[in-house]
Structures are given as structure tokens and as C-alpha cells.
């Protein structure tokens, strides 16, 4: 699975983590599993209550975001304003 990672600044001390899935469309339960793995990874880093949004698709017709509604809206707005810097990412 080809992934990239970015963050959206929520406040000076908090970010929303976004994981983008490329070249594949996940079922909702697969997106939930990926978010859970990411939250687990972040918890090991000291962020036990991290917000994670899964992004998949490439255009208006196929773009889907999974996560808490507030976080999804913040990530969608940041993507619209090109405020997310994506970097290659791998998860175990």
C-alpha cells in the first residue's frame, strides 16, 4: 500500500494527523483499521489521544475522508488551501 503523511495544525500544541492512501480504495473497515494502527503508533510516541484522518481518492469525484467530522472538515479545508505537505510514509 502506497501511503503519504501530513499534518494540519489545530493549535500551537495539537495537530491532526492525515494519512493519504494512493492507488487503492479501501473499504470503510480497512480505513478504520489503518487509522487504529496509526493511533497506536502515535500513542507509542506519546500522543494517546491523537486525531487521525484517512484520505483516499484523487479528484472531487473519488476523494473520501474518514475520521471524526470536525477533523475531516479541518483536513479537507487545509487540502483545499494546499496547506498540507505530504511526505512518503510506511506503517507496520
N, CA, C and O atoms as CSV, one atom per row, in Angstrom:
chain,resi,resn,atom,element,x,y,z
A,1,UNK,N,N,0.852,-1.167,0.000
A,1,UNK,CA,C,0.000,0.000,0.000
A,1,UNK,C,C,0.903,1.236,0.000
A,1,UNK,O,O,1.800,1.344,0.836
A,2,UNK,N,N,0.677,2.148,-0.911
A,2,UNK,CA,C,1.466,3.373,-1.027
A,2,UNK,C,C,0.779,4.462,-0.210
A,2,UNK,O,O,-0.365,4.821,-0.491
A,3,UNK,N,N,1.480,4.995,0.812
A,3,UNK,CA,C,0.903,5.981,1.726
A,3,UNK,C,C,1.749,7.239,1.762
A,3,UNK,O,O,2.945,7.211,1.470
A,4,UNK,N,N,1.110,8.343,2.124
A,4,UNK,CA,C,1.837,9.558,2.466
A,4,UNK,C,C,1.195,10.143,3.718
A,4,UNK,O,O,0.068,9.801,4.074
A,5,UNK,N,N,1.931,11.026,4.373
A,5,UNK,CA,C,1.536,11.530,5.679
A,5,UNK,C,C,1.682,13.042,5.716
A,5,UNK,O,O,2.630,13.605,5.168
A,6,UNK,N,N,0.730,13.687,6.371
A,6,UNK,CA,C,0.801,15.126,6.582
A,6,UNK,C,C,0.085,15.483,7.862
A,6,UNK,O,O,-0.625,14.663,8.442
A,7,UNK,N,N,0.276,16.714,8.297
A,7,UNK,CA,C,-0.402,17.184,9.495
A,7,UNK,C,C,-1.102,18.500,9.207
A,7,UNK,O,O,-0.722,19.250,8.308
A,8,UNK,N,N,-2.143,18.757,10.003
A,8,UNK,CA,C,-2.853,20.028,9.960
A,8,UNK,C,C,-2.784,20.591,11.370
A,8,UNK,O,O,-3.202,19.937,12.325
A,9,UNK,N,N,-2.269,21.778,11.500
A,9,UNK,CA,C,-2.115,22.406,12.818
A,9,UNK,C,C,-3.487,22.797,13.339
A,9,UNK,O,O,-4.230,23.532,12.689
A,10,UNK,N,N,-3.809,22.293,14.520
A,10,UNK,CA,C,-5.087,22.577,15.172
A,10,UNK,C,C,-4.916,23.715,16.176
A,10,UNK,O,O,-5.775,24.591,16.273
A,11,UNK,N,N,-3.833,23.706,16.908
A,11,UNK,CA,C,-3.489,24.744,17.877
A,11,UNK,C,C,-1.970,24.696,18.028
A,11,UNK,O,O,-1.323,23.833,17.436
A,12,UNK,N,N,-1.394,25.601,18.804
A,12,UNK,CA,C,0.070,25.566,18.938
A,12,UNK,C,C,0.619,24.233,19.461
A,12,UNK,O,O,1.776,23.898,19.208
A,13,UNK,N,N,-0.207,23.474,20.186
A,13,UNK,CA,C,0.295,22.225,20.762
A,13,UNK,C,C,-0.411,20.985,20.239
A,13,UNK,O,O,-0.165,19.886,20.737
A,14,UNK,N,N,-1.275,21.133,19.256
A,14,UNK,CA,C,-2.033,19.982,18.778
A,14,UNK,C,C,-2.140,19.993,17.253
A,14,UNK,O,O,-2.339,21.038,16.634
A,15,UNK,N,N,-2.002,18.794,16.660
A,15,UNK,CA,C,-2.150,18.646,15.217
A,15,UNK,C,C,-3.135,17.514,14.924
A,15,UNK,O,O,-3.383,16.643,15.758
A,16,UNK,N,N,-3.679,17.557,13.722
A,16,UNK,CA,C,-4.483,16.453,13.205
A,16,UNK,C,C,-3.578,15.719,12.217
A,16,UNK,O,O,-2.993,16.337,11.328
A,17,UNK,N,N,-3.468,14.411,12.373
A,17,UNK,CA,C,-2.609,13.596,11.518
A,17,UNK,C,C,-3.440,13.076,10.351
A,17,UNK,O,O,-4.532,12.541,10.545
A,18,UNK,N,N,-2.922,13.236,9.152
A,18,UNK,CA,C,-3.612,12.762,7.953
A,18,UNK,C,C,-2.738,11.730,7.245
A,18,UNK,O,O,-1.542,11.940,7.039
A,19,UNK,N,N,-3.362,10.615,6.878
A,19,UNK,CA,C,-2.681,9.562,6.133
A,19,UNK,C,C,-3.411,9.430,4.802
A,19,UNK,O,O,-4.615,9.177,4.765
A,20,UNK,N,N,-2.674,9.602,3.717
A,20,UNK,CA,C,-3.273,9.525,2.385
A,20,UNK,C,C,-2.930,8.190,1.740
A,20,UNK,O,O,-1.771,7.777,1.711
A,21,UNK,N,N,-3.957,7.525,1.222
A,21,UNK,CA,C,-3.803,6.235,0.551
A,21,UNK,C,C,-3.791,6.503,-0.956
A,21,UNK,O,O,-4.716,7.113,-1.492
A,22,UNK,N,N,-2.746,6.046,-1.625
A,22,UNK,CA,C,-2.618,6.233,-3.077
A,22,UNK,C,C,-2.869,4.911,-3.793
A,22,UNK,O,O,-2.556,3.845,-3.262
A,23,UNK,N,N,-3.426,4.977,-4.980
A,23,UNK,CA,C,-3.541,3.818,-5.880
A,23,UNK,C,C,-4.403,2.687,-5.331
A,23,UNK,O,O,-4.284,1.549,-5.784
A,24,UNK,N,N,-5.255,2.975,-4.380
A,24,UNK,CA,C,-6.086,1.924,-3.809
A,24,UNK,C,C,-7.287,2.575,-3.123
A,24,UNK,O,O,-7.159,3.645,-2.529
A,25,UNK,N,N,-8.439,1.939,-3.204
A,25,UNK,CA,C,-9.626,2.394,-2.486
A,25,UNK,C,C,-9.907,1.383,-1.384
A,25,UNK,O,O,-10.119,0.200,-1.647
A,26,UNK,N,N,-9.905,1.864,-0.153
A,26,UNK,CA,C,-10.140,0.995,0.996
A,26,UNK,C,C,-11.621,0.933,1.334
A,26,UNK,O,O,-12.354,1.900,1.124
A,27,UNK,N,N,-12.057,-0.203,1.857
A,27,UNK,CA,C,-13.390,-0.312,2.430
A,27,UNK,C,C,-13.383,0.482,3.733
A,27,UNK,O,O,-12.317,0.718,4.303
A,28,UNK,N,N,-14.558,0.899,4.212
A,28,UNK,CA,C,-14.591,1.651,5.473
A,28,UNK,C,C,-13.904,0.930,6.641
A,28,UNK,O,O,-13.223,1.571,7.442
A,29,UNK,N,N,-14.074,-0.382,6.747
A,29,UNK,CA,C,-13.416,-1.089,7.861
A,29,UNK,C,C,-11.903,-1.117,7.688
A,29,UNK,O,O,-11.177,-1.103,8.681
A,30,UNK,N,N,-11.406,-1.157,6.441
A,30,UNK,CA,C,-9.961,-1.116,6.208
A,30,UNK,C,C,-9.399,0.258,6.579
A,30,UNK,O,O,-8.303,0.361,7.131
A,31,UNK,N,N,-10.165,1.316,6.269
A,31,UNK,CA,C,-9.748,2.669,6.646
A,31,UNK,C,C,-9.719,2.803,8.166
A,31,UNK,O,O,-8.808,3.418,8.720
A,32,UNK,N,N,-10.713,2.229,8.840
A,32,UNK,CA,C,-10.731,2.250,10.310
A,32,UNK,C,C,-9.530,1.498,10.880
A,32,UNK,O,O,-8.918,1.953,11.847
A,33,UNK,N,N,-9.189,0.356,10.292
A,33,UNK,CA,C,-8.025,-0.418,10.747
A,33,UNK,C,C,-6.730,0.377,10.579
A,33,UNK,O,O,-5.873,0.374,11.463
A,34,UNK,N,N,-6.596,1.056,9.441
A,34,UNK,CA,C,-5.404,1.868,9.189
A,34,UNK,C,C,-5.328,3.010,10.199
A,34,UNK,O,O,-4.251,3.295,10.723
A,35,UNK,N,N,-6.443,3.659,10.477
A,35,UNK,CA,C,-6.468,4.749,11.459
A,35,UNK,C,C,-6.102,4.221,12.845
A,35,UNK,O,O,-5.369,4.879,13.583
A,36,UNK,N,N,-6.603,3.045,13.202
A,36,UNK,CA,C,-6.294,2.454,14.508
A,36,UNK,C,C,-4.801,2.154,14.626
A,36,UNK,O,O,-4.200,2.398,15.672
A,37,UNK,N,N,-4.202,1.626,13.562
A,37,UNK,CA,C,-2.757,1.345,13.580
A,37,UNK,C,C,-1.958,2.641,13.736
A,37,UNK,O,O,-0.949,2.683,14.441
A,38,UNK,N,N,-2.431,3.705,13.060
A,38,UNK,CA,C,-1.755,4.996,13.156
A,38,UNK,C,C,-1.889,5.568,14.564
A,38,UNK,O,O,-0.919,6.088,15.115
A,39,UNK,N,N,-3.084,5.476,15.150
A,39,UNK,CA,C,-3.282,5.967,16.523
A,39,UNK,C,C,-2.398,5.194,17.508
A,39,UNK,O,O,-1.844,5.775,18.441
A,40,UNK,N,N,-2.274,3.886,17.293
A,40,UNK,CA,C,-1.405,3.068,18.148
A,40,UNK,C,C,0.044,3.526,18.038
A,40,UNK,O,O,0.746,3.641,19.043
A,41,UNK,N,N,0.478,3.782,16.830
A,41,UNK,CA,C,1.853,4.259,16.601
A,41,UNK,C,C,2.070,5.607,17.290
A,41,UNK,O,O,3.109,5.837,17.911
A,42,UNK,N,N,1.081,6.493,17.175
A,42,UNK,CA,C,1.198,7.808,17.796
A,42,UNK,C,C,1.155,7.714,19.322
A,42,UNK,O,O,1.816,8.490,20.013
A,43,UNK,N,N,0.381,6.767,19.845
A,43,UNK,CA,C,0.321,6.570,21.296
A,43,UNK,C,C,1.684,6.162,21.831
A,43,UNK,O,O,2.071,6.583,22.921
A,44,UNK,N,N,2.416,5.350,21.080
A,44,UNK,CA,C,3.769,4.944,21.486
A,44,UNK,C,C,4.722,6.130,21.473
A,44,UNK,O,O,5.734,6.135,22.175
A,45,UNK,N,N,4.389,7.137,20.665
A,45,UNK,CA,C,5.206,8.356,20.596
A,45,UNK,C,C,4.809,9.378,21.659
A,45,UNK,O,O,5.445,10.424,21.784
A,46,UNK,N,N,3.754,9.076,22.428
A,46,UNK,CA,C,3.336,9.998,23.479
A,46,UNK,C,C,2.115,10.828,23.145
A,46,UNK,O,O,1.846,11.823,23.817
A,47,UNK,N,N,1.368,10.442,22.122
A,47,UNK,CA,C,0.137,11.156,21.756
A,47,UNK,C,C,-1.047,10.196,21.864
A,47,UNK,O,O,-1.542,9.713,20.846
A,48,UNK,N,N,-1.508,9.913,23.084
A,48,UNK,CA,C,-2.556,8.897,23.259
A,48,UNK,C,C,-3.933,9.283,22.729
A,48,UNK,O,O,-4.775,8.410,22.521
A,49,UNK,N,N,-4.175,10.565,22.509
A,49,UNK,CA,C,-5.494,10.995,22.020
A,49,UNK,C,C,-5.401,11.643,20.645
A,49,UNK,O,O,-6.160,12.565,20.346
A,50,UNK,N,N,-4.492,11.179,19.815
A,50,UNK,CA,C,-4.261,11.778,18.501
A,50,UNK,C,C,-5.475,11.627,17.588
A,50,UNK,O,O,-6.127,10.583,17.565
A,51,UNK,N,N,-5.765,12.685,16.840
A,51,UNK,CA,C,-6.806,12.662,15.816
A,51,UNK,C,C,-6.160,12.213,14.506
A,51,UNK,O,O,-5.124,12.741,14.102
A,52,UNK,N,N,-6.782,11.235,13.850
A,52,UNK,CA,C,-6.258,10.705,12.590
A,52,UNK,C,C,-7.361,10.747,11.543
A,52,UNK,O,O,-8.492,10.338,11.804
A,53,UNK,N,N,-7.025,11.243,10.358
A,53,UNK,CA,C,-7.942,11.258,9.220
A,53,UNK,C,C,-7.293,10.466,8.091
A,53,UNK,O,O,-6.124,10.672,7.766
A,54,UNK,N,N,-8.067,9.559,7.498
A,54,UNK,CA,C,-7.595,8.792,6.347
A,54,UNK,C,C,-8.159,9.450,5.094
A,54,UNK,O,O,-9.361,9.700,5.002
A,55,UNK,N,N,-7.282,9.729,4.128
A,55,UNK,CA,C,-7.667,10.385,2.882
A,55,UNK,C,C,-7.412,9.411,1.743
A,55,UNK,O,O,-6.340,8.812,1.662
A,56,UNK,N,N,-8.393,9.252,0.863
A,56,UNK,CA,C,-8.170,8.418,-0.317
A,56,UNK,C,C,-8.900,9.024,-1.504
A,56,UNK,O,O,-9.836,9.808,-1.346
A,57,UNK,N,N,-8.454,8.646,-2.693
A,57,UNK,CA,C,-9.008,9.196,-3.919
A,57,UNK,C,C,-8.196,10.381,-4.384
A,57,UNK,O,O,-7.341,10.886,-3.657
A,58,UNK,N,N,-8.470,10.829,-5.614
A,58,UNK,CA,C,-7.630,11.889,-6.165
A,58,UNK,C,C,-8.392,13.113,-6.634
A,58,UNK,O,O,-7.829,14.208,-6.638
A,59,UNK,N,N,-9.627,12.977,-7.022
A,59,UNK,CA,C,-10.360,14.135,-7.518
A,59,UNK,C,C,-11.644,14.335,-6.747
A,59,UNK,O,O,-11.948,13.589,-5.817
A,60,UNK,N,N,-12.402,15.358,-7.145
A,60,UNK,CA,C,-13.652,15.635,-6.447
A,60,UNK,C,C,-14.588,14.441,-6.434
A,60,UNK,O,O,-15.315,14.229,-5.464
A,61,UNK,N,N,-14.573,13.659,-7.503
A,61,UNK,CA,C,-15.496,12.527,-7.607
A,61,UNK,C,C,-15.088,11.349,-6.736
A,61,UNK,O,O,-15.953,10.594,-6.293
A,62,UNK,N,N,-13.801,11.169,-6.477
A,62,UNK,CA,C,-13.349,9.987,-5.741
A,62,UNK,C,C,-12.763,10.305,-4.373
A,62,UNK,O,O,-12.452,9.381,-3.622
A,63,UNK,N,N,-12.601,11.579,-4.021
A,63,UNK,CA,C,-11.981,11.942,-2.752
A,63,UNK,C,C,-12.902,11.592,-1.591
A,63,UNK,O,O,-14.049,12.035,-1.538
A,64,UNK,N,N,-12.379,10.781,-0.648
A,64,UNK,CA,C,-13.124,10.398,0.555
A,64,UNK,C,C,-12.213,10.530,1.758
A,64,UNK,O,O,-11.044,10.145,1.716
A,65,UNK,N,N,-12.757,11.075,2.824
A,65,UNK,CA,C,-12.005,11.243,4.062
A,65,UNK,C,C,-12.735,10.508,5.175
A,65,UNK,O,O,-13.960,10.579,5.275
A,66,UNK,N,N,-11.987,9.808,6.006
A,66,UNK,CA,C,-12.536,9.046,7.122
A,66,UNK,C,C,-11.944,9.576,8.418
A,66,UNK,O,O,-10.735,9.791,8.506
A,67,UNK,N,N,-12.775,9.784,9.410
A,67,UNK,CA,C,-12.332,10.246,10.718
A,67,UNK,C,C,-13.455,10.992,11.404
A,67,UNK,O,O,-14.596,10.976,10.942
A,68,UNK,N,N,-13.129,11.650,12.513
A,68,UNK,CA,C,-14.112,12.449,13.240
A,68,UNK,C,C,-14.538,13.622,12.356
A,68,UNK,O,O,-13.695,14.220,11.688
A,69,UNK,N,N,-15.825,13.960,12.338
A,69,UNK,CA,C,-16.315,15.011,11.435
A,69,UNK,C,C,-15.548,16.331,11.528
A,69,UNK,O,O,-15.239,16.926,10.496
A,70,UNK,N,N,-15.237,16.801,12.725
A,70,UNK,CA,C,-14.511,18.062,12.865
A,70,UNK,C,C,-13.134,17.959,12.222
A,70,UNK,O,O,-12.720,18.860,11.493
A,71,UNK,N,N,-12.430,16.875,12.488
A,71,UNK,CA,C,-11.081,16.686,11.935
A,71,UNK,C,C,-11.132,16.543,10.417
A,71,UNK,O,O,-10.280,17.084,9.712
A,72,UNK,N,N,-12.127,15.816,9.913
A,72,UNK,CA,C,-12.288,15.667,8.461
A,72,UNK,C,C,-12.479,17.035,7.811
A,72,UNK,O,O,-11.878,17.316,6.774
A,73,UNK,N,N,-13.307,17.886,8.410
A,73,UNK,CA,C,-13.529,19.221,7.855
A,73,UNK,C,C,-12.266,20.061,7.871
A,73,UNK,O,O,-11.999,20.793,6.918
A,74,UNK,N,N,-11.478,19.969,8.948
A,74,UNK,CA,C,-10.233,20.731,9.027
A,74,UNK,C,C,-9.226,20.257,7.969
A,74,UNK,O,O,-8.561,21.076,7.335
A,75,UNK,N,N,-9.117,18.939,7.782
A,75,UNK,CA,C,-8.185,18.402,6.781
A,75,UNK,C,C,-8.658,18.758,5.381
A,75,UNK,O,O,-7.849,19.144,4.537
A,76,UNK,N,N,-9.955,18.636,5.119
A,76,UNK,CA,C,-10.494,18.984,3.798
A,76,UNK,C,C,-10.202,20.455,3.471
A,76,UNK,O,O,-9.783,20.774,2.358
A,77,UNK,N,N,-10.423,21.343,4.440
A,77,UNK,CA,C,-10.152,22.768,4.222
A,77,UNK,C,C,-8.668,23.010,3.978
A,77,UNK,O,O,-8.309,23.800,3.105
A,78,UNK,N,N,-7.809,22.350,4.728
A,78,UNK,CA,C,-6.367,22.510,4.542
A,78,UNK,C,C,-5.933,22.003,3.169
A,78,UNK,O,O,-5.091,22.618,2.516
A,79,UNK,N,N,-6.512,20.876,2.731
A,79,UNK,CA,C,-6.180,20.354,1.399
A,79,UNK,C,C,-6.652,21.322,0.318
A,79,UNK,O,O,-5.939,21.555,-0.659
A,80,UNK,N,N,-7.845,21.886,0.485
A,80,UNK,CA,C,-8.380,22.835,-0.484
A,80,UNK,C,C,-7.463,24.051,-0.616
A,80,UNK,O,O,-7.287,24.601,-1.704
A,81,UNK,N,N,-6.882,24.457,0.516
A,81,UNK,CA,C,-5.979,25.613,0.522
A,81,UNK,C,C,-4.515,25.232,0.307
A,81,UNK,O,O,-3.621,26.060,0.488
A,82,UNK,N,N,-4.272,23.982,-0.078
A,82,UNK,CA,C,-2.920,23.462,-0.320
A,82,UNK,C,C,-2.014,23.692,0.884
A,82,UNK,O,O,-0.843,24.041,0.731
A,83,UNK,N,N,-2.563,23.496,2.089
A,83,UNK,CA,C,-1.809,23.736,3.315
A,83,UNK,C,C,-1.291,22.448,3.954
A,83,UNK,O,O,-0.792,22.468,5.079
A,84,UNK,N,N,-1.409,21.334,3.240
A,84,UNK,CA,C,-0.900,20.073,3.762
A,84,UNK,C,C,0.319,19.684,2.937
A,84,UNK,O,O,0.250,19.607,1.711
A,85,UNK,N,N,1.428,19.441,3.611
A,85,UNK,CA,C,2.629,18.955,2.934
A,85,UNK,C,C,2.688,17.456,3.160
A,85,UNK,O,O,2.817,16.985,4.290
A,86,UNK,N,N,2.592,16.722,2.074
A,86,UNK,CA,C,2.588,15.257,2.147
A,86,UNK,C,C,4.001,14.735,2.003
A,86,UNK,O,O,4.788,15.242,1.203
A,87,UNK,N,N,4.314,13.720,2.785
A,87,UNK,CA,C,5.629,13.067,2.719
A,87,UNK,C,C,5.388,11.560,2.641
A,87,UNK,O,O,4.416,11.072,3.218
A,88,UNK,N,N,6.241,10.815,1.948
A,88,UNK,CA,C,6.087,9.355,1.899
A,88,UNK,C,C,6.075,8.777,3.306
A,88,UNK,O,O,6.727,9.288,4.216
A,89,UNK,N,N,5.320,7.705,3.457
A,89,UNK,CA,C,5.099,7.138,4.789
A,89,UNK,C,C,4.885,5.642,4.692
A,89,UNK,O,O,4.285,5.146,3.739
A,90,UNK,N,N,5.386,4.931,5.690
A,90,UNK,CA,C,5.145,3.478,5.791
A,90,UNK,C,C,4.674,3.174,7.195
A,90,UNK,O,O,5.143,3.779,8.159
A,91,UNK,N,N,3.756,2.245,7.314
A,91,UNK,CA,C,3.265,1.813,8.625
A,91,UNK,C,C,3.416,0.312,8.700
A,91,UNK,O,O,3.263,-0.384,7.697
A,92,UNK,N,N,3.721,-0.198,9.906
A,92,UNK,CA,C,3.932,-1.637,10.038
A,92,UNK,C,C,2.649,-2.389,9.848
A,92,UNK,O,O,2.637,-3.618,9.925
